[in-house]
Amino acid sequence: MAPAPHRPGRIVSGGQTGVDRAALDAALTLGVPCGGWCPAGRRAEDGVIPARYPLHETPSSDYAQRTAWNVRDSD
């Protein structure tokens, strides 16, 4: 089934503070598939990204790798 025009098919996020986490919160609340890559150790500006966000860790703690992998895996 195709997603409705006003509803995204999937949210890809790195789980950083601000709009990244807001997008994940909205997706989880509305049942929209979501996920993405985050740095090793679930590293973020404010500490550790909470486990409730369905993110995979990259091998590196580098933010650039997280961003590159999320872009690579987005459509």
HELIX and SHEET records of a PDB file:
HELIX    1   1 VAL A   19  LEU A   30  1                                  12    
HELIX    2   2 ALA A   40  ARG A   42  5                                   3    
HELIX    3   3 TYR A   63  ARG A   72  1                                  10    
SHEET    1   A 3 ILE A  11  VAL A  12  0                                        
SHEET    2   A 3 CYS A  34  CYS A  38  1                                        
SHEET    3   A 3 LEU A  55  GLU A  57  1                                        
SHEET    1   B 2 ARG A  43  ALA A  44  0                                        
SHEET    2   B 2 GLY A  47  VAL A  48 -1                                        
END                                                                             
